[in-house]
Amino acid sequence: MHTLEQLRAGALKGVRRLQLACGLSEFPREIFELADTLEILDLSGNALSSLPDDLPRLHKLRIIFCSDNRFTELPAVLGACAALTMVGFKANRIRTMPAASLPPQLRWLVLTGNEIEQLPAELGRRPMLQKLMLAGNRLRALPAEMAQLHRLELLRIAANQLTELPAWLPALPRLTWLAYAGNPFCAERELAMESAPAAGIAWDALRLEQKLGEGASGVIHRAAYGGEHVAVKLFKGAMTSDGSPLCEMAACISAGAHPNLIPVLGQVEHHPDGAHGLVMSLIDPEFRNLAGPPSLDSCTRDMYEDGKRFGADAMLAIAGGIASAAAQLHRRGIMHGDLYGHNILHCEQGRTLLGDFGAASFYDPAGPAAAQLQRLEVRAFGFLLEELMARCDGAPPFLAPLQAACVHADSAARPLFADIALLLAKG
């Protein structure tokens, strides 16, 4: 984090990344003195409502964040910034999105938690777009022109007002991670899922201990319950970049028991503040994340530790466990939506748990779109398999054609998880 005083004193000359959060209501003109080096500008957490018309003077600017400000319109000047590839205006008050606001090289757009009712058709004319995050707006439809987004890999449209899932959407050749829960078109299915039985665990029966972690949707604590230790996840209730925490909770409960899923013991009842929560088995501390989340540069691909390697048996155990868990989810009409290495916990010998259901969506497993949605997620597994194979010495030869089939551009040519799991189990 930098300060306005540093900027005005010229102490930040030559920086490539600038972050200011100091109650700004106007864009500091001194930023233009960094034009020859500045690539990433983060003005999140201020009180801005506009950007200057001469913003393109920042000719090296690739990434701009202006989340948690007071914008009511996505600034049109963004579209004139030739080098800009990532735009993040989460949690503002944006209602309108001019066509002119879209940079020609746009690759990643984050507009979560605004008030947008309509997207411009020009959004479908940004051929470099890979990642589009629109959860928590007021969209009633998606422009048909978005069917031209042949490089789009990740789409978040949860918690909007969409009345249908367009037929062209799951057919996009590179779409891999999709979240759409919390829209009218899937409300009936979600209601059935949310009514799935779960044991009630009284808040008074839990004794919270230390905090184990915190994510976008909630906080996880170690807790004592019935003479044992458990994990308690208390949901924040606020919209995340993936969607509604309540849909995440319903997906966790509906997923059922599986050796590669974190066991859900029950649902928190009678919390004094009315908070929702889940009580889960406490995971062995030996488990750790398989990978780190994507970086600003990798966009949609996970980051692995340098030198990370897997033995052939451990790699097959990881891949087989995740495929088996995903097959169960799909049988139950649940699409994980975020099948990534950074959402997988693993330890020695490939023991594996698939977690983080924040992007989960529901569908009718007997419905006409079921196979297409399932094969969309198979593409995500194909990328995971590629990453594992690249870090494995002596990967079995049958994995290469399987991986290629999982990421086939024609989604109908991809296998389903039931077949993948069977093949991996045979080794």
Backbone torsions as a table, in degrees:
resi	resn	phi	psi	omega
1	MET	NA	132.4	177.8
2	HIS	-104.5	172.0	179.0
3	THR	-120.1	157.4	177.4
4	LEU	-64.9	-33.7	178.7
5	GLU	-63.6	-42.3	176.7
6	GLN	-61.1	-43.4	-179.5
7	LEU	-61.4	-47.8	-176.6
8	ARG	-69.7	-25.9	179.6
9	ALA	-84.1	-3.6	-179.3
10	GLY	78.3	14.3	-176.7
11	ALA	-77.4	-8.1	-177.0
12	LEU	-106.2	13.7	-179.1
13	LYS	-56.9	131.1	178.1
14	GLY	91.1	-2.0	-178.8
15	VAL	-70.7	147.4	176.1
16	ARG	-96.1	-23.2	-179.3
17	ARG	-130.7	130.3	-179.9
18	LEU	-124.6	130.2	177.4
19	GLN	-129.3	119.0	179.0
20	LEU	-128.0	126.4	174.5
21	ALA	-139.6	88.3	-173.3
22	CYS	-144.2	37.7	176.6
23	GLY	71.9	25.7	-177.8
24	LEU	-62.0	132.0	172.1
25	SER	-109.7	-12.0	175.6
26	GLU	-133.8	150.4	179.7
27	PHE	-70.5	122.0	-179.4
28	PRO	-67.7	120.6	-177.6
29	ARG	-64.6	-23.5	-179.8
30	GLU	-61.9	-17.6	179.0
31	ILE	-61.2	-30.9	-178.2
32	PHE	-65.5	-17.8	177.2
33	GLU	-70.6	-10.7	179.4
34	LEU	-100.6	11.0	-170.6
35	ALA	-57.4	-29.5	-175.8
36	ASP	-79.0	-11.2	-179.0
37	THR	-129.8	-23.6	-170.1
38	LEU	-68.4	123.5	178.8
39	GLU	-116.4	-29.6	-177.6
40	ILE	-127.6	122.1	-179.7
41	LEU	-120.5	119.9	-179.3
42	ASP	-119.0	106.6	178.1
43	LEU	-114.7	29.2	179.1
44	SER	-67.7	152.3	175.3
45	GLY	75.8	34.8	177.1
46	ASN	-121.5	-156.4	179.8
47	ALA	-128.1	36.8	-178.0
48	LEU	-78.8	146.5	175.3
49	SER	-130.4	-0.7	179.3
50	SER	-156.8	162.1	174.0
51	LEU	-120.9	152.8	-176.6
52	PRO	-69.4	150.5	-179.3
53	ASP	-65.1	-22.9	-178.8
54	ASP	-97.1	22.8	178.0
55	LEU	-52.7	-34.7	179.3
56	PRO	-59.5	-10.2	173.6
57	ARG	-60.8	-24.0	173.7
58	LEU	-79.3	74.9	-165.7
59	HIS	-73.1	-12.2	176.9
60	LYS	-102.1	3.1	-175.4
61	LEU	-65.8	117.7	179.4
62	ARG	-103.3	-31.4	-171.8
63	ILE	-137.0	133.4	175.6
64	ILE	-134.1	131.9	174.9
65	PHE	-118.1	125.9	174.6
66	CYS	-135.9	43.0	179.4
67	SER	-72.6	159.1	177.0
68	ASP	54.4	51.8	173.8
69	ASN	-125.3	-153.3	-174.9
70	ARG	-125.4	28.7	178.8
71	PHE	-69.0	136.6	173.6
72	THR	-108.3	-8.8	177.9
73	GLU	-142.5	138.8	174.6
74	LEU	-67.5	120.0	-172.0
75	PRO	-58.5	128.7	-179.2
76	ALA	-64.1	-26.4	-177.2
77	VAL	-64.1	-20.6	179.2
78	LEU	-59.2	-35.5	-178.2
79	GLY	-66.9	-16.1	179.4
80	ALA	-92.2	0.3	179.9
81	CYS	-91.3	100.0	-168.6
82	ALA	-63.0	-32.4	-176.2
83	ALA	-91.1	-4.7	-173.6
84	LEU	-70.6	125.9	179.7
85	THR	-119.4	-21.9	-179.5
86	MET	-130.8	130.3	-178.7
87	VAL	-128.8	124.3	179.7
88	GLY	-127.3	108.4	179.0
89	PHE	-127.0	55.2	-179.8
90	LYS	-73.3	147.9	171.6
91	ALA	55.6	51.0	168.7
92	ASN	-109.3	-149.4	176.0
93	ARG	-126.8	34.6	-172.5
94	ILE	-70.1	124.9	177.3
95	ARG	-110.5	-32.0	-177.2
96	THR	-119.8	149.2	-175.7
97	MET	-136.3	88.3	-177.6
98	PRO	-61.7	146.8	176.8
99	ALA	-58.7	-33.3	-177.3
100	ALA	-68.5	-12.2	-176.0
101	SER	-81.5	-4.2	-173.2
102	LEU	-96.3	111.1	179.4
103	PRO	-61.5	146.2	-176.3
104	PRO	-63.7	-28.4	-178.4
105	GLN	-101.2	21.0	-174.7
106	LEU	-56.2	128.2	-179.0
107	ARG	-118.9	-27.8	-172.2
108	TRP	-147.9	119.9	-177.6
109	LEU	-128.2	124.1	-178.7
110	VAL	-120.2	113.5	178.9
111	LEU	-130.5	30.4	-179.4
112	THR	-59.1	142.1	171.2
113	GLY	69.0	43.3	174.6
114	ASN	-119.4	-154.9	-176.1
115	GLU	-130.1	32.1	-174.8
116	ILE	-73.4	128.8	179.8
117	GLU	-103.6	-22.4	-175.5
118	GLN	-147.2	138.4	177.1
119	LEU	-100.2	144.5	178.2
120	PRO	-73.0	145.4	178.5
121	ALA	-58.8	-28.5	-178.2
122	GLU	-62.3	-17.1	177.4
123	LEU	-59.4	-32.6	178.6
124	GLY	-75.1	-1.5	-179.6
125	ARG	-112.6	33.4	174.3
126	ARG	-117.6	84.0	-168.8
127	PRO	-63.7	-15.9	-178.9
128	MET	-89.0	-5.1	-172.2
129	LEU	-64.4	123.2	179.1
130	GLN	-113.4	-30.7	-170.4
131	LYS	-135.8	121.3	-175.4
132	LEU	-133.9	117.3	-173.5
133	MET	-120.5	108.5	-171.8
134	LEU	-128.3	17.1	-178.4
135	ALA	-61.8	148.3	173.8
136	GLY	74.0	36.8	173.4
137	ASN	-116.7	-155.0	-177.6
138	ARG	-127.2	31.5	-176.7
139	LEU	-66.9	133.3	176.8
140	ARG	-102.7	-17.2	-179.9
141	ALA	-160.5	161.6	173.8
142	LEU	-109.0	139.2	-179.4
143	PRO	-64.2	139.0	-179.1
144	ALA	-59.9	-25.5	-179.6
145	GLU	-62.9	-19.6	178.5
146	MET	-65.2	-15.3	175.6
147	ALA	-63.9	-12.5	178.9
148	GLN	-88.1	-2.4	-177.1
149	LEU	-80.4	74.2	-172.5
150	HIS	-74.5	-8.2	176.0
151	ARG	-105.6	0.2	-177.6
152	LEU	-66.5	124.8	-178.6
153	GLU	-112.6	-36.2	-177.9
154	LEU	-125.5	127.7	-179.6
155	LEU	-135.3	126.8	176.5
156	ARG	-117.9	109.6	179.6
157	ILE	-127.1	21.6	-179.3
158	ALA	-66.4	157.1	174.4
159	ALA	55.5	51.6	171.5
160	ASN	-120.7	-156.0	179.7
161	GLN	-120.7	32.5	-177.1
162	LEU	-70.4	132.0	-178.2
163	THR	-94.5	-8.2	176.4
164	GLU	-158.3	157.4	171.3
165	LEU	-95.5	112.2	-175.0
166	PRO	-56.3	140.9	-177.7
167	ALA	-62.0	-29.8	-177.9
168	TRP	-75.2	-17.8	-171.7
169	LEU	-65.3	-57.2	-179.3
170	PRO	-67.8	-9.0	178.8
171	ALA	-88.4	-5.4	177.7
172	LEU	-57.6	130.1	-168.4
173	PRO	-63.0	-27.6	-177.2
174	ARG	-114.0	3.8	-179.8
175	LEU	-64.1	130.1	-170.0
176	THR	-131.6	-38.2	-177.5
177	TRP	-125.2	113.0	-174.5
178	LEU	-128.9	134.9	174.9
179	ALA	-133.4	123.6	-177.3
180	TYR	-137.0	10.1	-178.1
181	ALA	-60.1	158.2	175.9
182	GLY	81.1	23.4	175.0
183	ASN	-113.2	155.8	-178.8
184	PRO	-57.1	-33.3	-175.3
185	PHE	-67.4	-18.9	-179.9
186	CYS	-118.7	14.3	-175.5
187	ALA	-62.8	-39.9	-177.4
188	GLU	-64.4	-42.8	179.4
189	ARG	-65.8	-40.1	-179.7
190	GLU	-65.9	-38.5	178.7
191	LEU	-61.1	-39.6	178.7
192	ALA	-66.6	-39.0	179.6
193	MET	-68.7	-40.4	-177.7
194	GLU	-67.9	-20.0	178.6
195	SER	-90.2	4.6	178.0
196	ALA	-59.1	138.7	-176.4
197	PRO	-66.0	138.4	174.2
198	ALA	-146.1	137.3	-180.0
199	ALA	-61.0	136.3	177.0
200	GLY	-86.8	131.4	178.5
201	ILE	-122.6	116.0	-176.0
202	ALA	-64.9	139.2	179.7
203	TRP	-57.5	-38.1	-178.4
204	ASP	-66.3	-18.1	179.7
205	ALA	-84.2	-5.1	-178.1
206	LEU	-106.7	140.3	174.1
207	ARG	-121.2	103.1	-176.5
208	LEU	-68.5	139.8	177.0
209	GLU	-117.4	-132.0	-174.3
210	GLN	-76.3	156.4	176.2
211	LYS	-77.4	131.5	-179.6
212	LEU	-95.0	-27.7	-177.9
213	GLY	177.2	168.0	-179.7
214	GLU	-146.4	133.3	176.9
215	GLY	-123.2	-170.8	-177.9
216	ALA	-64.0	-31.8	-173.5
217	SER	-98.0	-18.1	-177.0
218	GLY	-175.4	178.8	-179.2
219	VAL	-117.8	134.9	-179.1
220	ILE	-108.5	128.4	179.1
221	HIS	-119.3	148.5	164.1
222	ARG	-76.9	140.2	-178.3
223	ALA	-146.3	155.2	174.4
224	ALA	-95.7	134.9	-179.6
225	TYR	-153.5	120.4	176.1
226	GLY	58.5	35.8	178.3
227	GLY	82.5	3.5	179.1
228	GLU	-127.2	171.4	174.8
229	HIS	-105.6	137.9	-178.8
230	VAL	-133.3	175.4	172.6
231	ALA	-110.3	134.6	178.8
232	VAL	-119.0	119.5	176.1
233	LYS	-103.4	117.2	176.6
234	LEU	-100.9	121.5	-176.4
235	PHE	-80.7	140.6	-177.2
236	LYS	-74.9	-25.9	-179.8
237	GLY	86.6	-13.9	-179.1
238	ALA	-86.6	157.1	177.6
239	MET	-66.3	138.2	173.8
240	THR	-109.6	177.5	178.5
241	SER	-64.5	-20.6	-179.5
242	ASP	-93.0	-31.5	-177.9
243	GLY	150.8	-149.9	-174.5
244	SER	-88.1	132.0	176.0
245	PRO	-60.3	-27.3	180.0
246	LEU	-67.2	-35.4	175.9
247	CYS	-67.9	-36.1	176.7
248	GLU	-61.4	-43.4	-178.5
249	MET	-64.8	-42.2	178.9
250	ALA	-62.9	-38.3	179.7
251	ALA	-66.9	-41.1	178.7
252	CYS	-60.0	-43.1	-178.2
253	ILE	-69.5	-42.9	-174.9
254	SER	-75.8	-16.1	-177.2
255	ALA	-64.3	-29.7	178.1
256	GLY	80.1	179.0	-177.6
257	ALA	-80.6	135.5	177.6
258	HIS	-160.4	141.0	-178.1
259	PRO	-61.8	-16.2	-179.7
260	ASN	-111.3	20.4	173.0
261	LEU	-124.9	146.2	179.3
262	ILE	-69.9	122.3	-177.2
263	PRO	-62.9	132.5	174.3
264	VAL	-96.9	121.1	-177.7
265	LEU	-89.7	-28.1	-179.4
266	GLY	171.9	179.0	-177.5
267	GLN	-111.7	134.5	-179.4
268	VAL	-66.1	133.3	177.0
269	GLU	-122.5	150.0	173.1
270	HIS	62.8	37.1	173.7
271	HIS	-65.5	136.5	-174.6
272	PRO	-60.5	-27.1	178.7
273	ASP	-101.2	7.9	-179.8
274	GLY	75.2	13.4	-178.2
275	ALA	-68.9	148.5	174.7
276	HIS	-91.3	148.4	180.0
277	GLY	-161.5	161.4	177.0
278	LEU	-123.8	143.8	173.0
279	VAL	-106.2	124.0	-174.8
280	MET	-128.5	163.4	175.2
281	SER	-62.8	145.0	177.8
282	LEU	-80.4	125.4	-175.4
283	ILE	-81.0	139.2	176.2
284	ASP	-54.3	130.7	-178.3
285	PRO	-62.1	-12.3	176.2
286	GLU	-68.7	-22.9	179.0
287	PHE	-70.2	140.4	177.9
288	ARG	-144.8	164.1	-178.7
289	ASN	-65.7	136.0	179.5
290	LEU	-63.6	-37.0	-177.2
291	ALA	-149.6	173.2	172.8
292	GLY	-98.7	159.8	-178.7
293	PRO	-66.7	166.5	178.8
294	PRO	-58.9	150.0	176.2
295	SER	-92.9	174.4	177.8
296	LEU	-60.5	-33.2	-179.0
297	ASP	-83.0	-39.9	-178.3
298	SER	-74.7	-21.9	172.7
299	CYS	66.3	-68.1	-175.9
300	THR	-119.9	1.4	-176.9
301	ARG	-112.0	138.0	-177.5
302	ASP	-65.2	159.7	177.4
303	MET	-110.3	129.8	179.9
304	TYR	-109.6	151.3	177.0
305	GLU	-61.6	142.3	175.4
306	ASP	-59.0	133.0	178.5
307	GLY	81.8	4.6	-179.8
308	LYS	-65.3	125.7	-178.6
309	ARG	-134.8	154.8	177.9
310	PHE	-130.7	141.4	169.1
311	GLY	-73.8	159.3	-176.8
312	ALA	-59.8	-42.7	-178.6
313	ASP	-66.0	-43.1	179.6
314	ALA	-65.2	-40.8	179.9
315	MET	-63.4	-42.0	177.8
316	LEU	-65.7	-36.4	178.8
317	ALA	-65.8	-41.0	178.1
318	ILE	-63.5	-51.8	-177.5
319	ALA	-62.8	-43.8	-178.8
320	GLY	-65.8	-40.0	179.5
321	GLY	-64.4	-43.4	180.0
322	ILE	-67.8	-40.7	178.1
323	ALA	-62.4	-40.3	179.4
324	SER	-65.8	-43.2	178.2
325	ALA	-63.8	-42.9	179.9
326	ALA	-64.4	-36.4	178.0
327	ALA	-61.9	-40.9	177.4
328	GLN	-65.0	-43.6	178.0
329	LEU	-57.7	-44.9	-178.0
330	HIS	-66.7	-36.6	175.9
331	ARG	-61.2	-30.1	-178.3
332	ARG	-93.2	6.1	177.5
333	GLY	77.0	31.4	179.5
334	ILE	-118.9	126.2	171.4
335	MET	-104.1	123.4	-175.5
336	HIS	-61.1	-43.8	174.8
337	GLY	83.7	-13.0	-176.6
338	ASP	-145.8	44.5	-177.1
339	LEU	-73.7	98.9	-172.6
340	TYR	-141.2	156.7	174.4
341	GLY	-61.1	-32.7	-178.1
342	HIS	-74.4	-8.2	174.9
343	ASN	-105.5	14.9	179.5
344	ILE	-116.3	130.5	174.0
345	LEU	-100.6	139.8	179.5
346	HIS	-147.9	160.7	173.7
347	CYS	-143.2	-163.2	-173.6
348	GLU	-58.7	152.6	-179.9
349	GLN	62.0	16.4	172.5
350	GLY	80.2	13.0	174.7
351	ARG	-61.2	130.0	-164.6
352	THR	-139.0	143.0	175.4
353	LEU	-133.2	129.8	175.3
354	LEU	-91.6	123.4	-178.4
355	GLY	-124.9	-167.4	176.9
356	ASP	54.0	88.8	179.9
357	PHE	-98.0	24.2	-176.4
358	GLY	-63.3	-23.3	-179.6
359	ALA	-105.9	13.7	-176.3
360	ALA	-65.9	144.6	175.5
361	SER	-132.5	158.4	-177.3
362	PHE	-113.5	149.0	177.8
363	TYR	-151.3	164.8	177.7
364	ASP	-83.0	112.9	-177.9
365	PRO	-63.1	-13.7	176.6
366	ALA	-103.9	4.3	-176.7
367	GLY	-79.8	168.3	-175.4
368	PRO	-67.0	-24.7	-177.8
369	ALA	-96.5	0.8	-171.8
370	ALA	-59.1	-52.1	-175.7
371	ALA	-63.0	-37.1	179.9
372	GLN	-65.7	-42.0	178.0
373	LEU	-66.8	-40.0	179.0
374	GLN	-62.4	-43.1	-178.2
375	ARG	-71.7	-23.6	173.6
376	LEU	-61.6	-44.8	-179.6
377	GLU	-73.0	-26.0	175.0
378	VAL	-61.7	-32.9	176.7
379	ARG	-61.0	-40.0	177.1
380	ALA	-61.4	-41.2	177.8
381	PHE	-64.0	-35.4	177.9
382	GLY	-60.6	-39.7	176.7
383	PHE	-67.2	-41.4	177.5
384	LEU	-59.8	-44.2	-179.9
385	LEU	-63.2	-39.7	177.1
386	GLU	-60.1	-44.0	-179.7
387	GLU	-65.3	-39.3	178.4
388	LEU	-67.5	-44.4	-179.0
389	MET	-62.3	-36.9	-179.0
390	ALA	-66.9	-17.3	-177.1
391	ARG	-115.3	19.9	-177.1
392	CYS	-121.4	132.7	173.9
393	ASP	-89.9	123.5	177.5
394	GLY	78.2	38.4	176.9
395	ALA	-63.0	136.1	-179.3
396	PRO	-57.4	141.4	-175.9
397	PRO	-60.2	-28.3	-176.2
398	PHE	-69.5	-13.2	-176.9
399	LEU	-72.7	-33.8	-176.9
400	ALA	-61.1	-50.2	176.9
401	PRO	-65.6	-31.3	176.3
402	LEU	-64.8	-46.1	179.9
403	GLN	-61.3	-42.8	179.5
404	ALA	-62.7	-38.3	178.8
405	ALA	-67.0	-36.7	-178.2
406	CYS	-65.2	-29.7	-177.4
407	VAL	-106.8	16.5	-179.4
408	HIS	-55.3	137.3	-178.6
409	ALA	-61.7	-31.7	175.6
410	ASP	-87.8	107.0	-174.3
411	SER	-59.4	-29.1	-179.3
412	ALA	-66.4	-19.0	-179.7
413	ALA	-86.7	-5.6	-179.7
414	ARG	-82.2	143.9	176.4
415	PRO	-73.2	166.9	174.0
416	LEU	-96.0	161.3	-174.3
417	PHE	-63.3	-31.1	179.3
418	ALA	-60.8	-41.3	179.7
419	ASP	-72.6	-38.4	179.5
420	ILE	-62.5	-46.5	-178.9
421	ALA	-61.7	-39.8	179.7
422	LEU	-64.7	-43.4	-179.3
423	LEU	-64.1	-42.5	-179.1
424	LEU	-69.7	-33.3	178.7
425	ALA	-65.6	-32.9	178.4
426	LYS	-73.4	-24.6	178.2
427	GLY	72.1	NA	NA
